[in-house]
Each structure stands twice: as C-alpha cells, then as structure tokens.
Amino acid sequence: MIWQTTIIILYTIAIVLIFMYALAQLNLLFNYLSAQKRKKDSPKFDLTNSDEVPFVTIQLPVFNELYVMERLLDNIAEIEYPKDKLEIQVLDDSTDETVTTTAAHIEKLQKTGLDIQHITRTNREGFKAGALKEGLEIAKGEFIAIFDADFLPKKDWLLRTIPFFKDEEIGVVQTRWGHINRNYSLLTKIQAFALDAHFTLEQVGRNSKGHFINFNGTAGIWRKECIIDAGNWEGDTLTEDLDLSYRAQLKNWKFKYLEDVETPAELPVVISAARSQQFRWNKGGAENFRKMLWRILKSKNISPKTKIHGLLHLLNSSMFLSVFIVAVLSIPMLYIKNEYAHLRYYFYIMSFFVVSTVIFFVCYWFMYKRIYGDGFKNFFGYIGMFFTFFSIAMGFSLHNSIAVLEGHIGKRSEFVRTPKFNIKSLKDSWKGNKYLRKKLSLNVIVEGALMFYFAFGLYSAFIVGDQGGDFGLFPFHLMLFLGFGYVFFKSLSSKV
C-alpha cells in the first residue's frame, strides 16, 4: 500500500495546486471585466508642446539576427518622434556576418540624419541584460524603449506611450504583443492563443488592481531613473525582464499596461525554436521565484493580496510540473480506483476538481472573443482551439517541467536565444535557417515514450473494472496522447 498511498498523496497535491491556480485566474477575470467598465483618464504629456517632449532612447538588443535585422532597422527608422529628442542604440552582440551587414545599414540610416549608434561588445557577459546595462550607461534618454529583433512597432508607437509618463510614479509602460504570423500554422495559433491570454486576462487583471505585472522584455518603455533605482539590469536569471520588474515594483514604482496599443511581432514557426523560448521563460520564472520569494513576503509596501498574486505569478511556470504529475499518475490512479472500492468517496471528491478545466474554459473565452468576436460560429471555433491548445500545452509539460525544476534547484544555464525567421506566409520556408539546432534531445525521445504510455491509458479504460471499463479519464488521456504525439513528431520533423 505504500506506493499506492504515495501516488494518491502526490496526485492530490498536484490537482489541488492546479485548482488554486484556476481560482487565481478566475479572480483575474473578475478584475479584467471590472477594469473594462471603469477605464479612467491619466495625466499625459502634451507632445505638441516642445517643452514637454522628453528625450527617448530606443534600445535594440540583438544577437545573430541575419534574417530580420534589415526589417527591424527600417521599421524603427520610421518611428514618428522629434528627431532632436530621439536616439537609437543597436546593442549588437552578434558573432557572425550580421555585425558587418548591420554596420553598413546603420551607416546608411545615419546619413538620413537619424541619431542611431552601433554598439558592440567584446564579450556577452550578462547576455541581454548585460547589453542593456552597458547601453544604459551612455544613453541620453530620460526614457528607454526596448524592442527585440522580431518586433515591428507602428509609426505612432512612441506618441501613444510616452505621454503616460507625465505621472512621475510610473516607471514602465508596457504594450500588448500582436502576432504578424498568427495563422501560419497550428503551432503559431496555439502560441498566439496562450500569449493573448497573458496580455489580456493576466496583465490587465493584475494591473487594474495594482498587483505586480511584468515588463515583457520588449515592446515597452522604462523610465531610466526607475531602472537605476531598482538596481539596474542583472543577468543572474534567464528572464531579466521579470527580475527587474519585481525589484522596481518592490520600490513602489507603478507600471502602466496599455491593452489598446498593439506591437506586432513574429512567433516561432519551428517547434525547436518554440521549445527554446518556452524553456527560457519557464526556467526564468522559477529562478525569479527563488530570488524574489522572501523579498515579497517581507515587504511592508504591498498588501497581502498583492503578495499572493505576485507569488502565484512567479509560480505560473510551475503549474506545468503539477500538470505533468497529474498526467503521469492518472493511469496508476485509474487502476487504484478500480482495485480499492473503499476509496470511492475520495474519487468522488477528486472528480469535483474537473471544475478547474471549466474555469480555464470560461476565462480564456473572454480573451478569445475580445480578439475574434462572440457568436456561435466563433464559440465553436473557440471550443476546438481551447482543447487543441490544452492538448499541446500538456505535450510540452515534460519539457517545461524540466525547465522549472532546474530553475527551482538553482542550476545555471546559458541564455539561448530564439531563432528568428522573417516568415509570414506558407510560401516562406524555415528550413534554411542557419541558427536552428540540428541535434535531437533526449527529452524528445521521452516524449515519444509518453505518447505510447498514454495510448496504454486509453487501452486501460476498456479493461479496468468489472462493469465493462472506466472511461472517466479517457478524454484526458486522449488529449495527452495527441499532445505528446504532436510535440514528438513535430520535434522530429524540425530536424529534417
């Protein structure tokens, strides 16, 4: 009975943690809906008055971005803002031929009168955080806008964001990410689905009640004074943006999230690129939980509710570990259920926790209909997308759980950039991208084994019990089978 008891305890803890996370998401939904009803005006700079126009520095941290550098530079050159109050820093850590091509393109832009500088380093110490920190030392701007290489802000982006800094308590203005290749493939659709939930439900839901949110690493602006006051950029986690965001808010700086300002960007089109991005984000979240836990708990500046939301925010990625535990243990739990009749009341209680899925379904629907609209046609489309997303997200649960565990135990790893592609339509091919990893990881093999494991779970539904089977977990195991199968075969094909 020892192993059965251990399985039941681990399964119960994981499923309760998922339920708690679902309740937190439901609270964010209520916050989001109330925020839509009571939008208030904020004091703003009058940019038609030259005396109120602040100096802005745009920082472009880049590393080996062969396929998107020209697009990025041409786009940023079109930004509408008084040229005497704007400088652009290209923080280039590249180690390939893009250093030369970027320098040549920047020289052309300089001849147009644009104040744009090409800043290179002899080492990548601190990776992106290190580049931003070095650029900040010589930045002339009072405000620092940051864009990753795959982002394409619209011409009026600064005109729509800078005015909010008239409120001297605001340290950051963050905008919502858009997706220029949302409909390229199923992979890009489910990435867009997940990011849309973050940039509507979570960012608005937290920000509207004064809870901590995060600068998303790009498509936002910092007050230079805020960066310095919070301790400047640090490269000891894989998500330096989340780290500095929490240090700034612990110093009482306010963040302003602009849901209505969209900044288009490119989603990874190859699963290996998505995997590296997911690994960095999830490990970085766990690293920041370790780094910020006691600072948040000991802070006298924030309310208990904000502390709870802050810790749950930093534990977002750890939900993958709970999902993975529930998934793996669900098959032995199926056999335990049908072998030990005296546990039936326990399983009746556990069945209640299916409400977690219902909560996620409701929360994500409000996000989905904001983008696509409501109505029966869109609702049925949403149902398909929701379960597709959940299946593939569970297929990533092993990969992301490893990232989370590494983050929690403090294992250090190198900052692995996400390859960019400059792909918008099915006519464009990614197969010639020189930055893609060709090596197949052991994780992929295990994901293939898990696909067969959950196929066994489907088979088990027909053979357990004395009443012709037990199909209660059949939909769950079907989603896991499809999710791990998708991730496994996609990962194999990306090595071709």
BELGIUR-V745263 format. One record per residue. N is the residue number from 1. SS is DSSP state (A for helix, B for strand, O for the rest). OMEGA is omega in whole degrees, -180 to 180 (999 if undefined). Layout:
n=N ss=SS omega=OMEGA
n=N ss=SS omega=OMEGA
This chain:
n=1 ss=O omega=-176
n=2 ss=A omega=-178
n=3 ss=A omega=177
n=4 ss=A omega=180
n=5 ss=A omega=179
n=6 ss=A omega=179
n=7 ss=A omega=-179
n=8 ss=A omega=-179
n=9 ss=A omega=-179
n=10 ss=A omega=180
n=11 ss=A omega=-179
n=12 ss=A omega=179
n=13 ss=A omega=-177
n=14 ss=A omega=-176
n=15 ss=A omega=176
n=16 ss=A omega=177
n=17 ss=A omega=177
n=18 ss=A omega=179
n=19 ss=A omega=178
n=20 ss=A omega=178
n=21 ss=A omega=178
n=22 ss=A omega=178
n=23 ss=A omega=177
n=24 ss=A omega=177
n=25 ss=A omega=178
n=26 ss=A omega=177
n=27 ss=A omega=177
n=28 ss=A omega=177
n=29 ss=A omega=178
n=30 ss=A omega=178
n=31 ss=A omega=-179
n=32 ss=A omega=-178
n=33 ss=A omega=179
n=34 ss=A omega=179
n=35 ss=A omega=180
n=36 ss=A omega=-176
n=37 ss=A omega=-172
n=38 ss=O omega=176
n=39 ss=O omega=-177
n=40 ss=O omega=179
n=41 ss=O omega=177
n=42 ss=O omega=175
n=43 ss=O omega=-176
n=44 ss=O omega=171
n=45 ss=O omega=172
n=46 ss=O omega=-174
n=47 ss=O omega=173
n=48 ss=O omega=177
n=49 ss=O omega=-174
n=50 ss=A omega=180
n=51 ss=A omega=-178
n=52 ss=A omega=-178
n=53 ss=O omega=-179
n=54 ss=O omega=177
n=55 ss=O omega=-177
n=56 ss=B omega=171
n=57 ss=B omega=173
n=58 ss=B omega=177
n=59 ss=B omega=178
n=60 ss=B omega=178
n=61 ss=B omega=-175
n=62 ss=B omega=177
n=63 ss=O omega=178
n=64 ss=O omega=-176
n=65 ss=O omega=-174
n=66 ss=O omega=-170
n=67 ss=O omega=-174
n=68 ss=O omega=-174
n=69 ss=A omega=-179
n=70 ss=A omega=178
n=71 ss=A omega=180
n=72 ss=A omega=-176
n=73 ss=A omega=179
n=74 ss=A omega=179
n=75 ss=A omega=-178
n=76 ss=A omega=180
n=77 ss=A omega=-178
n=78 ss=O omega=-179
n=79 ss=O omega=-179
n=80 ss=O omega=177
n=81 ss=O omega=180
n=82 ss=O omega=-174
n=83 ss=A omega=180
n=84 ss=A omega=179
n=85 ss=A omega=-175
n=86 ss=B omega=170
n=87 ss=B omega=180
n=88 ss=B omega=176
n=89 ss=B omega=172
n=90 ss=B omega=-176
n=91 ss=B omega=-166
n=92 ss=B omega=177
n=93 ss=O omega=-173
n=94 ss=O omega=179
n=95 ss=O omega=-180
n=96 ss=O omega=-174
n=97 ss=O omega=-179
n=98 ss=A omega=177
n=99 ss=A omega=-178
n=100 ss=A omega=-179
n=101 ss=A omega=178
n=102 ss=A omega=179
n=103 ss=A omega=-180
n=104 ss=A omega=-179
n=105 ss=A omega=179
n=106 ss=A omega=178
n=107 ss=A omega=177
n=108 ss=A omega=-179
n=109 ss=A omega=178
n=110 ss=A omega=-180
n=111 ss=O omega=177
n=112 ss=O omega=-179
n=113 ss=O omega=-180
n=114 ss=O omega=177
n=115 ss=O omega=-178
n=116 ss=B omega=-176
n=117 ss=B omega=177
n=118 ss=B omega=-175
n=119 ss=B omega=-180
n=120 ss=B omega=179
n=121 ss=O omega=179
n=122 ss=O omega=176
n=123 ss=O omega=-179
n=124 ss=O omega=-178
n=125 ss=O omega=-179
n=126 ss=O omega=179
n=127 ss=A omega=-176
n=128 ss=A omega=180
n=129 ss=A omega=179
n=130 ss=A omega=179
n=131 ss=A omega=179
n=132 ss=A omega=-179
n=133 ss=A omega=179
n=134 ss=A omega=178
n=135 ss=A omega=-178
n=136 ss=A omega=-178
n=137 ss=A omega=-178
n=138 ss=A omega=-179
n=139 ss=O omega=-180
n=140 ss=O omega=-173
n=141 ss=O omega=170
n=142 ss=O omega=-178
n=143 ss=B omega=-173
n=144 ss=B omega=176
n=145 ss=B omega=-176
n=146 ss=B omega=177
n=147 ss=O omega=170
n=148 ss=O omega=-170
n=149 ss=O omega=-177
n=150 ss=O omega=-179
n=151 ss=B omega=-176
n=152 ss=B omega=-180
n=153 ss=O omega=178
n=154 ss=O omega=-173
n=155 ss=O omega=-175
n=156 ss=O omega=-173
n=157 ss=A omega=180
n=158 ss=A omega=-180
n=159 ss=A omega=-179
n=160 ss=A omega=-176
n=161 ss=A omega=-177
n=162 ss=A omega=-177
n=163 ss=A omega=-176
n=164 ss=A omega=-179
n=165 ss=A omega=174
n=166 ss=A omega=173
n=167 ss=O omega=-172
n=168 ss=O omega=177
n=169 ss=O omega=-179
n=170 ss=B omega=180
n=171 ss=B omega=-177
n=172 ss=B omega=167
n=173 ss=B omega=-179
n=174 ss=B omega=178
n=175 ss=B omega=-178
n=176 ss=B omega=177
n=177 ss=B omega=168
n=178 ss=B omega=-174
n=179 ss=B omega=-175
n=180 ss=O omega=-179
n=181 ss=O omega=-178
n=182 ss=O omega=-173
n=183 ss=O omega=-179
n=184 ss=O omega=-177
n=185 ss=O omega=176
n=186 ss=A omega=-180
n=187 ss=A omega=180
n=188 ss=A omega=178
n=189 ss=A omega=-178
n=190 ss=A omega=173
n=191 ss=A omega=178
n=192 ss=A omega=179
n=193 ss=A omega=-179
n=194 ss=A omega=-179
n=195 ss=A omega=178
n=196 ss=A omega=178
n=197 ss=A omega=179
n=198 ss=A omega=-173
n=199 ss=A omega=174
n=200 ss=A omega=-175
n=201 ss=A omega=-171
n=202 ss=A omega=-178
n=203 ss=A omega=178
n=204 ss=A omega=-178
n=205 ss=A omega=179
n=206 ss=A omega=-175
n=207 ss=A omega=-176
n=208 ss=O omega=-180
n=209 ss=O omega=178
n=210 ss=O omega=176
n=211 ss=O omega=-177
n=212 ss=O omega=170
n=213 ss=O omega=180
n=214 ss=O omega=163
n=215 ss=O omega=-171
n=216 ss=O omega=175
n=217 ss=O omega=-175
n=218 ss=O omega=177
n=219 ss=O omega=177
n=220 ss=B omega=-178
n=221 ss=B omega=175
n=222 ss=B omega=165
n=223 ss=B omega=-177
n=224 ss=A omega=179
n=225 ss=A omega=180
n=226 ss=A omega=180
n=227 ss=A omega=-177
n=228 ss=A omega=-179
n=229 ss=A omega=-179
n=230 ss=O omega=177
n=231 ss=O omega=177
n=232 ss=O omega=-178
n=233 ss=O omega=177
n=234 ss=O omega=-175
n=235 ss=O omega=-177
n=236 ss=O omega=171
n=237 ss=O omega=179
n=238 ss=O omega=178
n=239 ss=O omega=-178
n=240 ss=A omega=179
n=241 ss=A omega=178
n=242 ss=A omega=180
n=243 ss=A omega=-178
n=244 ss=A omega=179
n=245 ss=A omega=-179
n=246 ss=A omega=178
n=247 ss=A omega=179
n=248 ss=A omega=-178
n=249 ss=A omega=173
n=250 ss=A omega=176
n=251 ss=O omega=176
n=252 ss=O omega=173
n=253 ss=O omega=179
n=254 ss=B omega=175
n=255 ss=B omega=178
n=256 ss=B omega=179
n=257 ss=B omega=-178
n=258 ss=B omega=-180
n=259 ss=B omega=-174
n=260 ss=B omega=178
n=261 ss=B omega=-177
n=262 ss=B omega=176
n=263 ss=B omega=-177
n=264 ss=B omega=178
n=265 ss=B omega=-179
n=266 ss=O omega=176
n=267 ss=O omega=175
n=268 ss=O omega=-177
n=269 ss=O omega=179
n=270 ss=O omega=-173
n=271 ss=A omega=178
n=272 ss=A omega=177
n=273 ss=A omega=177
n=274 ss=A omega=-180
n=275 ss=A omega=-179
n=276 ss=A omega=178
n=277 ss=A omega=179
n=278 ss=A omega=-180
n=279 ss=A omega=-178
n=280 ss=A omega=-179
n=281 ss=A omega=-176
n=282 ss=A omega=176
n=283 ss=A omega=179
n=284 ss=A omega=177
n=285 ss=A omega=179
n=286 ss=A omega=178
n=287 ss=A omega=-180
n=288 ss=A omega=174
n=289 ss=A omega=178
n=290 ss=A omega=-175
n=291 ss=A omega=-170
n=292 ss=A omega=-172
n=293 ss=A omega=-175
n=294 ss=A omega=176
n=295 ss=A omega=180
n=296 ss=A omega=-177
n=297 ss=A omega=-177
n=298 ss=A omega=-176
n=299 ss=O omega=177
n=300 ss=O omega=-176
n=301 ss=O omega=-174
n=302 ss=O omega=-176
n=303 ss=O omega=177
n=304 ss=A omega=-179
n=305 ss=A omega=178
n=306 ss=A omega=176
n=307 ss=A omega=-180
n=308 ss=A omega=180
n=309 ss=A omega=179
n=310 ss=A omega=-180
n=311 ss=A omega=177
n=312 ss=A omega=177
n=313 ss=A omega=-179
n=314 ss=A omega=178
n=315 ss=O omega=-180
n=316 ss=A omega=-175
n=317 ss=A omega=-179
n=318 ss=A omega=176
n=319 ss=A omega=177
n=320 ss=A omega=179
n=321 ss=A omega=177
n=322 ss=A omega=179
n=323 ss=A omega=-179
n=324 ss=A omega=178
n=325 ss=A omega=179
n=326 ss=A omega=-178
n=327 ss=A omega=-176
n=328 ss=A omega=-177
n=329 ss=A omega=-176
n=330 ss=A omega=180
n=331 ss=A omega=173
n=332 ss=A omega=178
n=333 ss=A omega=177
n=334 ss=A omega=180
n=335 ss=A omega=177
n=336 ss=A omega=-180
n=337 ss=A omega=-175
n=338 ss=A omega=179
n=339 ss=A omega=-175
n=340 ss=O omega=-176
n=341 ss=A omega=-177
n=342 ss=A omega=178
n=343 ss=A omega=-173
n=344 ss=A omega=-180
n=345 ss=A omega=175
n=346 ss=A omega=-178
n=347 ss=A omega=173
n=348 ss=A omega=180
n=349 ss=A omega=-179
n=350 ss=A omega=-179
n=351 ss=A omega=178
n=352 ss=A omega=-172
n=353 ss=A omega=171
n=354 ss=A omega=178
n=355 ss=A omega=176
n=356 ss=A omega=179
n=357 ss=A omega=179
n=358 ss=A omega=179
n=359 ss=A omega=178
n=360 ss=A omega=-179
n=361 ss=A omega=-179
n=362 ss=A omega=-177
n=363 ss=A omega=-176
n=364 ss=A omega=177
n=365 ss=A omega=180
n=366 ss=A omega=176
n=367 ss=A omega=-175
n=368 ss=A omega=-176
n=369 ss=A omega=176
n=370 ss=A omega=-177
n=371 ss=A omega=-173
n=372 ss=A omega=-175
n=373 ss=O omega=179
n=374 ss=O omega=-175
n=375 ss=O omega=-174
n=376 ss=A omega=-177
n=377 ss=A omega=180
n=378 ss=A omega=180
n=379 ss=A omega=179
n=380 ss=A omega=174
n=381 ss=A omega=178
n=382 ss=A omega=180
n=383 ss=A omega=179
n=384 ss=A omega=-179
n=385 ss=A omega=-179
n=386 ss=A omega=-177
n=387 ss=A omega=173
n=388 ss=A omega=178
n=389 ss=A omega=-178
n=390 ss=A omega=180
n=391 ss=A omega=-178
n=392 ss=A omega=176
n=393 ss=A omega=177
n=394 ss=A omega=175
n=395 ss=A omega=177
n=396 ss=O omega=-169
n=397 ss=A omega=176
n=398 ss=A omega=-179
n=399 ss=A omega=-177
n=400 ss=A omega=178
n=401 ss=A omega=177
n=402 ss=A omega=178
n=403 ss=A omega=-179
n=404 ss=A omega=-180
n=405 ss=A omega=177
n=406 ss=A omega=179
n=407 ss=A omega=-177
n=408 ss=A omega=-179
n=409 ss=A omega=175
n=410 ss=O omega=177
n=411 ss=O omega=-178
n=412 ss=O omega=175
n=413 ss=O omega=-178
n=414 ss=O omega=175
n=415 ss=O omega=180
n=416 ss=O omega=-178
n=417 ss=O omega=176
n=418 ss=O omega=180
n=419 ss=O omega=177
n=420 ss=O omega=-170
n=421 ss=O omega=-173
n=422 ss=O omega=-178
n=423 ss=O omega=-180
n=424 ss=O omega=-176
n=425 ss=O omega=-179
n=426 ss=O omega=179
n=427 ss=O omega=-178
n=428 ss=O omega=-179
n=429 ss=O omega=179
n=430 ss=O omega=-167
n=431 ss=O omega=179
n=432 ss=O omega=-176
n=433 ss=O omega=-174
n=434 ss=O omega=-175
n=435 ss=O omega=-179
n=436 ss=O omega=175
n=437 ss=O omega=-179
n=438 ss=O omega=-175
n=439 ss=O omega=178
n=440 ss=O omega=-178
n=441 ss=O omega=177
n=442 ss=A omega=179
n=443 ss=A omega=-178
n=444 ss=A omega=179
n=445 ss=A omega=179
n=446 ss=A omega=178
n=447 ss=A omega=175
n=448 ss=A omega=178
n=449 ss=A omega=179
n=450 ss=A omega=175
n=451 ss=A omega=178
n=452 ss=A omega=178
n=453 ss=A omega=-179
n=454 ss=A omega=169
n=455 ss=A omega=175
n=456 ss=A omega=176
n=457 ss=A omega=177
n=458 ss=A omega=178
n=459 ss=A omega=-178
n=460 ss=A omega=-179
n=461 ss=A omega=-177
n=462 ss=A omega=-170
n=463 ss=A omega=-178
n=464 ss=O omega=175
n=465 ss=O omega=-178
n=466 ss=O omega=-174
n=467 ss=O omega=178
n=468 ss=O omega=175
n=469 ss=O omega=179
n=470 ss=O omega=-172
n=471 ss=O omega=-178
n=472 ss=O omega=-179
n=473 ss=O omega=-177
n=474 ss=A omega=179
n=475 ss=A omega=180
n=476 ss=A omega=-180
n=477 ss=A omega=176
n=478 ss=A omega=178
n=479 ss=A omega=179
n=480 ss=A omega=178
n=481 ss=A omega=-180
n=482 ss=A omega=-178
n=483 ss=A omega=179
n=484 ss=A omega=177
n=485 ss=A omega=179
n=486 ss=A omega=-178
n=487 ss=A omega=-179
n=488 ss=A omega=-176
n=489 ss=A omega=176
n=490 ss=A omega=180
n=491 ss=A omega=176
n=492 ss=A omega=-175
n=493 ss=A omega=-180
n=494 ss=O omega=177
n=495 ss=O omega=-177
n=496 ss=O omega=999
